[in-house]
Amino acid sequence: MQRFAEDIWIETRRARFFGVETGSRMTVVRMANGALFVHSPVGLDDSLRREVDALGEVAAVVSPSLFHHMHVGGWMQAYPRAVFGACPGLDWKRPDLAFTFVTADEPHPLWRGELEQVYFSARRENEVVFFHARTRTLVCADALLNLSTHDLASTRFVARLMRNSAPGVGWMEPLMVRDRRLARRQADRILAWDFDRTVLSHGAPLDAQSHHLFQQAYAWL
């Protein structure tokens, strides 16, 4: 895994969505008590498990979007003592997975005071976006898609077709929003956070102008 900020690590893997290589990224946050919060888990192999276990005990694993659930079953088997959170609707989509709870706007007691969250329900992914105030880090899954800098030429070609030239930019983004007024209010709640870096699940992480880029992505609302 790659260290992204103090007590935050990321792991990036190949992943395809509707035949397009988009990549996927997991974020691991070590909380003040040493326990780990895992966001958007990727496939858990022996090597990754050793790295994770070296950081601390996995306490919570969250599938933050309707499209980020493929590997959570393996984590449930590996860490039966952890709690597993699903974004609203994912418990219906994946009834085969024994999620502990559904998470929306209210932080679970395990990470309350460590991570804040907004349920971005106006987007069709039902994403829950997180903020780690101590490191001023925004953690999101699909709210800021950016394929324009992908290492594969075929993916960058798809990005050009989508006009996805920057995080959260492109003709597809308005299609993913089902209620613009609600989306404006929820985006403003996210922008109220004082973040200066962002972890994206699909696209290079942002360590500069992060707040401005999120603001620009939703300026059309």
N, C-alpha and C positions, 0 to 999 in steps of 0.2 A: 504494500500500500504506500501511497505518497502522502507525506504530511502537508496539509494545506494551510493550517493555522495552529496556534497553540491548542492542543487537545482536540484537534479535528484532523481526520485522515480520510482520504478518498481512494476508491478502487474503480478503475475504468475497464470495461470489458466490451467486446464486440457484441452487437445485438441487432437483429433485423426487425423492422416493422413494415408490414405489407410489402415485403421483399426488398426494402431499402435498408442498407446498413446505416443505422443511426447512432450506434454505440449506446451504452448505458453506464451510469456512474452511481456507486454507492457512497454514502457519507457515514462515517462513524464519529460520534462525539463522545469524548470522555467527560463525564460530569464531575462536579466537585467531590463527590463521595467515591470516585473511582469507577463507578458503574458506567456501562456503555449504552448509548442510544444509537441504533442502527437505522438509517433512512434508506429506503429503496434497495433492499438487499439483492446482491448479484449471486451467481452460482457459488456455493460454498464447497470448495475442494480442500484437501488436507493442508496445502500450503497456506491458503488464506485463513483457514481456521487457526493454525498456529500463530499467525500474525495477529489475528483478532484477540485470541486468548492471552497473548503477551501484553496486550494493552489493558485488560481488565475483564471483569465479568459482564457478559451480555445481559442487560436487564430489560431492554425494550427494543422491539423491532417493529418498524412502521412501514406499511405499504401505502404511500401517500396519494396514489392516483389509481384510477380504474385500470390503468395500463401497466402498473408496476407491481406485479404479483407472481410472476413466473417462478421465482426461486424461493419464495417464502416457506414452502413446504419443507425443504431441506433444512432450513434454519429452525423450524419447529421441532424437527426430529433431533437436531444437534443440541438445542438449548431449551429443553422442556420447562425449565424454571423461569424463563423469560416471559414477559407479556407481549402479546402481538396485537398491534393496532391496525385497523383498516380504515381507509377513507369511507365516507358514507356511500353505500351502494355496492361496495366491493364484497361485503358479506353475502349479498344476494347473488352477485356474479360468481363467486367462488364458495358455494356452500360446502364443498369438500374440504375446505380449510377451516380449522378450529381457531378462528380469531378470538382473542380474549375480549376485545371491546371495539367499538366504532369510535373514532376520534374525529372531531370537527373543530370548533372554535375553542374548546376548553382543554387546556393541557392536562394530561394525566398526572396524578400526584408524583409519579416517579421522576418526571422531568419538570414539574412546575417550579418556577424560579430559576430554571436553567435555560429553557427554551420557550419562546412564545410562538403562537401559531394563529393563522387565519385560514378559515375554510373558504376557499375560492370557488364557491358553489355556482357562480355565474358562468364558469367554464365547464364544458361538457366532460372534462376528465374528473370532475369532483375533487380537485386537488386540495390537499392541506399543505400550505406553505409555512415553513418554520424559520425562526430567527434566533440565533445564538448571540445574545447581547454582549457577553463578555469579550467575544472576538469580533463583534460587529459583522457577523456572517449571515447572509441569507441562504437558505437551503431549499431548492425547489426541484421539481421533477419535470413538468411539461409547461409550466407557466412562461418559461423563457427558452423556447426551442431555438437552437442555432446550429445549422448544418453547413454553414458557409465556409467554415474553416476545417472541415473534416479532412482526414488524410487521404480518403479515397476520392478519385476524380468522379466516379459515378455518383457518389453522394453529393458532391459539390454541384454536379450538373442538375440533380433533382432540386437542390437548394435554389439554383438560378431559376428553374421553372416555377418554384414557389415564391420567388422574389424574397427569399429568406436571406437577406444580406447582413443581418445583425440579430442579436438575441431578441426573440419575440416579434420579429418583423416579417411581413409577408401577407399574401392575399388569403392564406388559410386561417390566419388568426381571428378575423371577425367571424368566420364560420364556426369557430370553436367556442364563441361566446353566445350564450342563449338569452342573456338579459343585460343590455348595455348599462342601464342605470345602476343595477346591482353591481355589475363588474366595476364601474367607476368607484362606487363606495368601497368595495373590497380592495381594489388596487390602491386607493388612498390610505386605507388602513395599513397596508404593507409599506407604502411609502412613508408612513409616519415613523417607521423604524429607522434607526440611525445605522444603516449598514453601508460598508464600503467595499465588501467583497461578496461574491455569490458563487455557490456551487450549482451548476446545471447538470441535469442527468444526461442531456443530449446537447453537447457543445462544450467548447473549452471553458474551464472555470474563469471567472472574472475577478481580477485582483486590483482593478483600477476603474474609476468612473462607474462603479456598479450601480449606485443609486440613480445616477443620471440615465443609464441605459435602461433600467426598468421604467423610469418615468417616460422616456421616449417611446418605449414599446407600447405603452398604453395611452399615449397622448391623443389617440384617435377617438377614445371613448367620450 
